[in-house]
Amino acid sequence: MPVYIVLGNYTEEGARTIHQLAELRQAAEQWTEVQGGRVVANYTTLGPYDFVFIVELPGAEVALEGALLFGSQGKVRTQTMLAFPAELAERIARRLP
């Protein structure tokens, strides 16, 4: 199943309701399970992003749905990246001329 790395920041509204952080995390994790995915890791971070959410999802359409769903709630802004296992990238690299 494809792995997606979601880098996120809280919006002003998200910062104002930061005391509801546990509910937001639970909603994202429950949504992932309902979609047939699996949470690999969920971190609060210091630096340019407020959180990193690593998840397995059935495909890009499901990942886009999640980005649109949670983004439309106005509490977070995200950047989602498709991640490739190192072994796969190395196998592909060996095919190059």
Helices and strands as residue ranges (DSSP letters): E 3-10, H 12-16, G 18-20, H 21-34, E 38-44, E 51-56, H 60-72, E 76-83, H 86-94
